[in-house]
Amino acid sequence: MLNAGTGLVKKWITPGSLTLPDVVIYATWISVWGRWLILLLGVFLIAYRPGFWYSKDLEYLALPVLLLAVNCLVHYRLLAKRPVTQRWLLFLSLMDVALITAGLIIGAGFPSFIFLAYYPALAMFAVIFSSLWLSLGWTTMVVLATPWCA
């Protein structure tokens, strides 16, 4: 009974195409390369414009290192042909939201423009998990989690 209920919930929140292993792997490749681009852009901005970030907040340097470590792990799993499931994609999205929220907590809150990173993070989640209800629930969770960051 519990397995049948779990299967129904999984079918309800997951689009039909994302249940195929090849589609999950393709979505993970896109997600990983998107994060590499974001990481390179962040490193470029820190190196090119040292005044762009607050040098007194060295915690900002830990955030790209965490993103690098997790992205390397997922990229390694893809290259080694190890199984990549929807849980990895959910974990990557959770990591994005957690890092953006940590950036808001470390910085000055919403006036620091870090909150703008929520838009591509939520858009990537909506593209990968194209279920309307799951995307709405994820966005609601992010909205409810961010007021205490300011």
N, C-alpha and C positions, 0 to 999 in steps of 0.2 A: 504494500500500500504506500509506504513512504517513498520507495523508488519510483512508483508511478506518479506521485505528487511532485517529486523532484524533477522528473522528466517533463511534466507539464509546465512547471515554472521555467525550466531551462528553455523549453520551446517557446514560451510566451515572451521571454526577454531577449532571446537570441534570434537574429534573422536567419533564415534558412541557409544563406550562403556562408555564414560564419561558422557553421557546424562542419564544413568541409575542411580537412587538414591543410590543403593547399591554399585556401583562402586565408586561413589563420596565419600561415607562414608568410604569405605575401603582405598581409596587413602588418605583421610584425616587422618585416623588412622596411616598409615605408615608415613605420613609427620609429624604428631605431635610427634610420638615416635622417629623419626630421630632427631627432634629438641631437645627432652629431652636428647638424647645421646650427641649431640653437646654441650648442656648447661652443662651437667655433666663433660664432658671432659674439657671444659673451666674453670669451677670452680676447677677441680682437678689440672690443670696446674697452675692456680693462687695460689692455696694453697701449692702445692708441690714445685713449682719453683717460688718463689717470684721475682726472677730476670728475669723471662720470660716476664713479662710485665713491663711497665714503671710506677713506683710508683708515679712519679710526675704528671702523667696523670690520675687523679681520674675519669675522664669521662669514662674510660674503664669499671668502675664498673656499670655505668648506663646502658650500652648496654645489659649485661646479665639480669638486672632487667626488662628492656623493653621486652626482649625475653621471660622471665619467665611469665610476665603478659599476653602477647598475647597468648602464648602457653597454659597457664592455662585457659583462656577464651574459646579457641577452644576445649580443652580437656573437659571442663565442658559441653559445648554444645553437644559433642559426648556422654558423660556419661548420660546426662539428656534426651537423645533422641530428642533433639531440631533439627530443620532442619539445615542441613549444605549443602551449595550450592557450585558451582564452584567459586563463588565470594570469599568465605572464603579461598579457595586454592590460588586464585590469590592474595588476601591480604597477605597471609603468604609468598608467593614468593616475593612480593613487600617489605615486612618487612625484609626478608633476605637480599635483595640487598641494602636496605636503611641502615641496620645495618653494613654491610660490608663496604659500602661507608663512613659511619660515622667513622668507625674504621680507614679507610685510611686517612680521613681528620684530625682526632685527632692525629694520629701517624705521622710517618715520610714519609708517602706516600708509594709508591710501594716498597722501600727497606725494609719495616717492615714485609714482608711476609704475611700480612693480606689478600692481594689480592688473595692468593691461595684459600681462602674460596669461591671465585666466582665460581670456578669449580664445587663443589658439589651443590651449589645453582642453577646454570644454568642446571646442569644435572637433579636435582630433578624436575625442571620446565619442562624440555623436557620429562621426564618420565610421569609426570602427564598429561600435555597437549601435547599429542603426535602429534599435528598438526605441520607439517614442517614449514609452513609459520608463525604461531604464535611463535614457538620457535626461528625462525630466526629473527623475529621482536623484540622479548624480548631480545635476545642476542645483537642485534644491538643497542637497547636502552641502555643497560648496558654499552656497549663499548663507546657509545657517551657520557654517563654521567660520566665516570671515568677519562678522561684526566685532568680535573680541580682539581682532588684530589691530584695530585703529587706536 
